[in-house]
Amino acid sequence: MKAALVIMAAGMGSRYGGEKQTDGIGPHSEAIMEYSIFDAVRAGFHKIVFIIKPGMEATIRALCGDRIQSMTTPQGEPVEVAYAVQDFTSVPAFYAIPPERTKPFGTVHAALCAQNVVNEPFAIINADDYYGVSAFSTMLEKLLALAPSGQAAMVGYRLKNTVSDNGTVSRGVCQVNNGSLGKVKETLKIKKYPDGRITDTADPNHELPLDPDSVVSMNFWGFTPWIFSQMQDYFHQFLQTLAPEEIKAECLLPVLVDRLISSGQLDVAVLHTDAVWFGVTYQEDRPVVAQALQDLHQKGIYPPSLKV
């Protein structure tokens, strides 16, 4: 059995102030997602699927897409590459898109845009997050053991290792029961203080303290194609209840997963690895990430350049 890696690269990067999916942060201008691709291929993933914005394919091909087609898995098989465009043409006809809406409809909509090119178990990740070498081999092993329906997986990270010193972040804060995901709450304004405290600041008048050692989702999910029908049902429900003035509301994977768990339709295994996560939310995060990537090259975890 084979597995695909789906990379969500269609975000607008509004807090970053630019195209962070393709920003060359590595020592030879590698984008963060190039490390995920390298790690996934050497773990044994046989297909890479990019979810992109309209007009972005040429950029991704030049950055790494064409080069990936010359890569092989550890078994010597060529790596497949596919592209899926996240745009408004895939929104169902019953929903009238407000003229003011420019923002995509979130991660559920993004994943749905890839369903025509994904027919195998798949992991799905953010383009702008570094997940760590062992996270991909751990995920692949679990993916290949999932039942065709009703099972999924998630790589968990500690909240304290995923926050930014430079502003608030969004994370799926998880409750884990005996190795399975019990609940995931999409928490949109998590703030870290200099003394190490971490709080949910969604209500500025009543900040909620969060456990720094809480497990959080960084959108590293493992699914089978069964999930696409669930995504489509949920996305339609989301649009049917969306008020016209909500021009920035998003349909999010953690919310869907939480609903499926609560209704007893899905069991999600929480995978733990020794991998360290890092990523860029703000421009101020960039130098820290650049140094971390440089250190990984110097330690021999990656070759001197991923561009060859």
C-alpha positions in Angstrom: 0.0 0.0 0.0 1.1 3.6 -0.7 0.5 6.9 0.9 0.4 10.6 -0.2 1.5 13.8 1.5 -0.9 16.7 0.9 0.5 20.1 1.5 -1.8 23.1 2.1 0.0 26.0 0.5 -2.9 28.3 -0.5 -3.0 30.5 2.6 -2.7 34.2 2.3 -0.1 34.8 5.0 -1.8 38.0 6.2 0.0 38.0 9.6 3.3 37.2 7.9 2.9 39.9 5.3 3.8 37.8 2.3 4.0 34.4 0.7 5.5 32.4 3.7 4.7 29.1 1.9 7.4 29.9 -0.7 9.8 32.1 1.4 13.3 30.8 1.1 14.3 30.6 4.8 16.8 27.7 4.6 20.5 28.3 4.0 20.1 27.8 0.2 16.7 29.5 0.1 14.8 26.4 0.9 11.1 26.9 1.8 10.0 25.2 4.9 7.8 22.8 3.0 10.8 21.5 1.1 12.0 20.0 4.4 8.6 18.3 4.9 8.8 16.9 1.3 12.4 15.6 1.9 11.4 14.0 5.1 8.2 12.5 3.7 10.0 11.0 0.7 12.7 9.4 2.7 10.1 8.0 5.0 8.4 6.3 2.1 5.6 8.6 0.9 5.2 8.1 -2.8 3.1 11.1 -3.8 3.2 14.8 -3.1 0.1 16.9 -3.6 0.2 20.7 -3.5 -3.0 22.6 -2.7 -2.3 26.1 -4.1 -3.9 29.4 -5.0 -4.8 30.2 -8.6 -1.8 31.1 -10.7 0.7 29.6 -8.2 1.6 26.3 -10.0 4.5 27.8 -12.0 6.0 29.2 -8.8 5.7 25.8 -7.0 7.1 23.9 -10.0 10.1 26.2 -10.2 10.7 26.1 -6.4 10.5 22.3 -6.0 7.7 20.6 -7.9 9.7 19.7 -11.0 12.7 18.6 -8.9 10.5 16.3 -6.8 9.7 14.3 -9.9 13.3 13.2 -10.1 13.2 11.9 -6.5 12.6 8.3 -5.6 11.3 6.5 -2.5 13.6 4.2 -0.4 12.1 1.4 -2.5 13.3 3.1 -5.7 9.9 4.2 -6.9 9.5 7.6 -8.6 7.7 10.2 -6.6 4.4 11.5 -8.1 3.5 15.1 -8.0 0.0 16.6 -8.3 -1.5 20.1 -8.0 -5.0 21.1 -6.7 -6.2 24.6 -6.9 -8.2 26.1 -4.0 -10.6 28.7 -5.5 -14.2 29.6 -5.4 -15.1 27.4 -8.4 -15.4 24.4 -6.0 -17.9 26.1 -3.7 -21.4 24.6 -4.2 -23.8 26.5 -6.3 -26.3 27.1 -3.5 -23.9 29.5 -1.7 -23.6 33.0 -3.1 -20.1 34.2 -2.4 -20.1 37.8 -1.0 -18.3 40.2 -3.4 -16.1 41.3 -0.5 -14.9 37.8 0.2 -11.2 37.3 -0.8 -10.1 34.8 1.8 -10.3 31.1 1.1 -12.8 29.0 3.1 -10.2 27.3 5.3 -8.6 23.9 5.7 -11.6 21.6 5.1 -12.3 23.4 1.8 -8.6 23.1 0.9 -8.5 19.4 1.5 -11.7 18.9 -0.5 -10.0 20.6 -3.5 -7.5 17.7 -3.6 -10.0 14.8 -3.5 -9.8 14.2 -7.2 -6.0 13.5 -7.0 -5.9 11.6 -3.7 -7.1 8.0 -3.8 -4.9 6.5 -1.1 -4.3 7.1 2.6 -2.8 10.5 3.1 -1.2 12.9 5.5 -2.1 16.5 5.3 0.1 19.4 6.6 0.6 23.1 6.5 3.2 24.4 4.1 4.7 26.8 6.6 5.3 24.4 9.5 8.4 22.3 10.2 7.3 19.0 11.7 10.5 17.1 12.2 12.1 14.0 10.6 10.6 11.3 12.8 7.0 12.7 12.5 6.7 11.5 8.9 8.0 8.0 9.5 5.7 7.7 12.5 2.7 9.0 10.6 3.4 6.7 7.5 3.5 3.6 9.7 0.2 4.5 11.2 -1.4 5.5 7.9 -0.7 2.1 6.4 -2.5 0.4 9.3 -5.7 2.5 9.3 -9.0 0.9 8.7 -10.6 2.1 5.4 -13.2 4.1 7.4 -13.7 5.6 10.8 -10.0 5.8 11.8 -7.5 8.7 11.5 -4.3 9.9 13.1 -2.7 13.1 14.3 0.8 14.0 15.3 0.7 15.8 18.7 3.0 18.6 19.8 3.3 20.4 23.2 1.7 23.8 23.3 4.8 25.5 24.8 6.8 24.5 21.8 4.4 25.9 19.3 3.7 29.5 20.4 5.3 32.7 19.1 7.1 35.4 21.1 5.9 37.9 18.5 2.1 37.7 18.7 -0.9 35.4 19.1 -1.3 32.1 17.3 -4.1 29.7 16.5 -3.9 26.1 17.7 -6.1 23.1 18.1 -5.9 22.3 21.9 -6.4 18.6 22.5 -7.7 16.3 25.1 -6.1 12.9 24.9 -7.7 9.7 26.4 -5.7 6.5 26.4 -3.8 7.4 23.2 -6.9 8.6 21.3 -8.0 12.2 20.7 -11.0 12.9 22.9 -11.6 16.5 21.9 -9.9 19.3 20.0 -10.8 22.9 20.5 -9.7 25.4 17.8 -8.3 28.2 19.9 -7.7 31.3 17.8 -5.8 33.8 20.0 -3.2 32.1 22.1 -0.6 34.4 23.7 2.7 33.6 25.4 4.0 35.9 28.1 7.6 36.5 29.0 7.2 34.6 32.2 6.2 31.5 30.3 2.4 31.8 31.0 0.2 30.9 28.0 -3.4 32.1 27.8 -6.4 32.1 25.5 -7.0 35.8 24.8 -10.2 35.5 22.7 -12.1 37.3 25.4 -9.8 40.2 26.4 -11.7 40.8 29.6 -11.3 37.2 30.8 -8.1 35.4 29.6 -8.1 31.7 30.1 -4.9 30.1 31.3 -3.6 27.1 29.2 -1.4 24.3 30.3 2.0 24.7 28.5 2.3 20.9 28.3 -1.1 20.5 26.6 -1.1 18.5 23.4 -2.0 20.6 20.4 -2.7 19.9 16.7 -0.5 21.6 14.2 -2.6 20.3 11.3 -0.6 17.2 10.8 -3.4 14.7 10.2 -3.6 11.3 8.7 -6.8 10.2 6.9 -8.1 7.6 4.4 -10.2 8.8 1.4 -13.3 8.0 3.4 -12.9 11.4 5.1 -13.7 13.3 1.9 -17.4 12.5 2.1 -17.4 13.7 5.7 -15.6 16.9 4.7 -18.1 17.6 2.0 -21.1 17.2 4.3 -19.6 19.4 6.9 -18.5 22.1 4.4 -22.0 22.3 3.0 -23.4 22.6 6.6 -20.9 25.3 7.3 -21.9 27.3 4.2 -25.7 26.9 4.9 -25.3 28.5 8.3 -22.8 31.2 7.3 -24.1 34.7 7.5 -23.4 37.0 4.5 -21.4 39.4 6.6 -19.0 36.7 7.8 -16.5 37.3 5.0 -13.5 35.8 6.8 -15.0 32.8 8.5 -13.2 29.5 7.8 -14.2 25.9 7.8 -11.5 24.2 9.8 -10.2 20.6 10.0 -9.9 20.5 13.8 -13.6 21.5 14.1 -14.6 18.8 11.7 -12.5 16.2 13.5 -14.0 17.2 16.9 -17.5 16.8 15.5 -16.8 13.3 14.1 -15.2 12.2 17.4 -18.2 13.5 19.4 -20.6 11.7 17.2 -18.7 8.5 17.4 -17.9 8.3 13.7 -14.1 8.7 14.0 -11.3 7.4 16.3 -8.1 9.5 16.0 -4.8 8.0 17.3 -2.5 10.7 18.8 1.0 10.0 17.7 4.0 11.2 19.7 7.5 11.6 18.3 10.7 13.1 19.4 10.3 15.6 16.5 10.5 19.3 17.3 8.1 21.7 15.6 8.8 25.2 14.5 7.2 27.6 12.1 6.7 31.2 11.0 3.6 33.2 11.8 5.2 36.6 11.9 8.2 38.1 10.1 9.8 38.4 13.5 9.8 34.5 13.7 11.9 34.2 10.5 15.4 34.7 12.0 14.8 32.0 14.6 13.6 29.5 12.1 16.4 30.3 9.7 18.9 29.6 12.4 17.1 26.4 13.4 17.3 25.1 9.8 20.9 26.1 9.5 21.7 24.0 12.6 19.9 21.0 11.2 22.1 21.1 8.1 25.2 21.5 10.2 24.3 18.5 12.2 24.0 16.4 9.1 20.2 15.8 9.5 19.9 17.3 6.0 22.4 17.5 3.1 24.2 20.8 2.6 21.4 21.9 0.2 18.0 20.5 -0.6 18.1 22.1 -4.1 20.2 19.4 -5.7 
